[in-house]
Amino acid sequence: MVRSRSIIATPPGATIKEQLNDRGMSQKEFAVRIDMSEKHVSKLINGEVQLTPEVAVRLEIVLGVPARFWNNLEAIYREKLIKIAAEKAMDADENLARQFPYSEMAKLGWIPQTRNSKEKVINLRKYFEVVSLSLLENTQITRIACRRLAVTDKSDLALLAWTQEAKIQAHGIETKPINIKGIISVMPDIRRMT
């Protein structure tokens, strides 16, 4: 059984276990009758392996419960696991979203104004083009090179927001191909400006 704040996912194996208990059948005997290893049956009952359509047909034959019932139980279980993972990710992202300068970003028109924490998460995910805000810790996504007066988590997230806005604005700018020789020729002038 897997649970989150509001969802409980019970594997089909719990129902198989009930069926075995009702029949007074051991897992060992069941494994022989269904022609599977005891280890696999144990994993099936504990929800560690997926109940396949082939196993559902075997269950129908051995336990007399239709295969569609087992397939449906497995589909519901897998769907709930996905919802549990999504709920946990949302909880983690809500904590991370509190660290962003959300109201300033909204005032600048980068993201919609909202007080709802889940909407903030969704808006930030869309803004940064990631499925989870925790991915912003990945340096492949957030490659930034700059000088700063102070390094704090809050300043890092504000910097990420400004960098993303620059990327968004840059997408709308049409440019000419780069002239490497021209850049090299003006490099001494650029160095004097820094």
N, C-alpha and C positions, 0 to 999 in steps of 0.2 A: 504494500500500500504506500502510495506517495501522496503527500498533502502539501497544500500551501495555505495561505491565509483564508481562502474561501472555497477551495476545490479539494476534493478527495478523489484520487484515481485508484480504483481497485482492479488488480489484474484478473483476467479470466481464470487464472489458476486458483483463485480463492473459491470460485464456483466449482471447479474441478475437484478441489479438496473436499468441499461439502458433499459432492456426489459420491466420492470415495468413502467418506465417513458414513453416509446414509446406507451404503452397500456393505460396510464393514470390510472394505477392500484396502489392502496396504498399497503404498506407492510401488513397492517392489512387484507385487502381483499385477498391478495396473500397467507397469512398464512392460511386463512380459505380454500382457493381453493386447497392448496397443503397438507392440513391436518397436519400442524405443528404449534407449538406455535409461537406467535409473537416474543418472546425472541429468540428462535432458529433461526428464519428467520433473525432477526436483526444480530445475531452472524454470520450467514452464509454470509450475505451481507458484513459484516465487516471483513471477513476472520478469525474470531476467532474460528470457528469450521470447520472441514474438510467436504468437499462435498463428501459424500459416493456414491457408485454405486446405492444404493436404492434411494437416493435423486435425482440422475441424471435421473433415470427412471421417477420419479414424475415430474421433470422439463420438460422432454420430453412431457409428457401428458399435463401438464398445459400450457407450453409456446410454444410447437410445435418445439423445437430445439432438435435434436437427443441426446440421453444419452451419446454416445461416444464423442460428442463435449464437454459436461460438464466434463466427466471423463478426457479427454485430458487437458482441462483448469486446472483442479485440479492437475494433474500430473506435468504440466509445472510450476504451482505456487509452489508446494512443492519442486521441483527440484531447482528452483531459491532461495527459502528460505535456502536450504542446501548450495548452492553456496555463498549466502550472508554471512551466518555464517562462512563458510570456508575462505572467503575473509577477514572478520573481524578478525578471529583467526590468519590468516597469517600476517595481519597488526600488531597485538599485538605481535606476535612472532618475527617479524622483529625488533621491538623495543627492545625486550629482547635479541635477538641474537647479537645485537651490544655490549652488555655488556660482552659477552663471549670473552675469549682470542682466538678467532677463528684462527688467523694466526699462533699463537704458536702451537695450536692443529694440524693444517694442516702440519706445519713444522715437527712435531713429527710423522706424518703419521697416526694420529688417524682418520682424516676425510679428504675428498678431498679438494684441494685448489680451491677456486672460489672467484670471486669478486661480483657475483650476490647475492643480499640479500635473494631472495626467495630460491635459491639453498642452501645458508647457513642454512636457517631455516630447510629445508628438511633434509640436512645432519646432523644437530644437533638433530632433532627429531629421526632420525634413530640411531644415536650414543647413545642417552640417552634412546632409546626404549620407546618413549612416542608419543602420537598423537598431543600433544600441549606442547610447552615449558613451559607454565604457570603451568603445572602439576608438574614441578620441585619444586614448592613452597610447595607441599604436603610432609609432613614429613614421611609419610608411604613409599614414594619412595626414599627420600633422607636422610635416617637415618645415620648421621655422628657424631661420638663422637671423638673430638680431641682438643689439645691445640693449640691456635693461638696467635700470637703477636698482630694482629689487626683484627678487624671485620669490613669488608666493603662489599658492594654488589658485587664488582668486585672480591674480594678475595674469597667470598662464591662461586661464579660461577666457579672460577678457581679450587677451592677445589672439587666442584662437578665433574668437568671434570676429575681431577686426580683420584677421587674415582671411577668414571665409568670405567676409563681405567684399574684400578686395578681389578675391577669386570670382565671386559672382559678378561684380562690376566688370572685371576684365573679360568675362565671356561675351559681353556685349560690345566690346571694342574691336574694330577691325584693324589689323596691323599689316605692315609690309614685311617681307622676309628680312631677317637680321643681316646687317652688313658688318661682318667680322673685321674686315680691313679698316672700315671707318671707325669702329669701336677702338681698335688697337691704336689708331692714329690720335684719338682724343683722350686716351688713357692718362697721359701725364696731366692734362687739364682737369680731369675728373679727380685724380689723386690730390691735386692742390686744393680742391673744393672740400675734401673731407677733413 
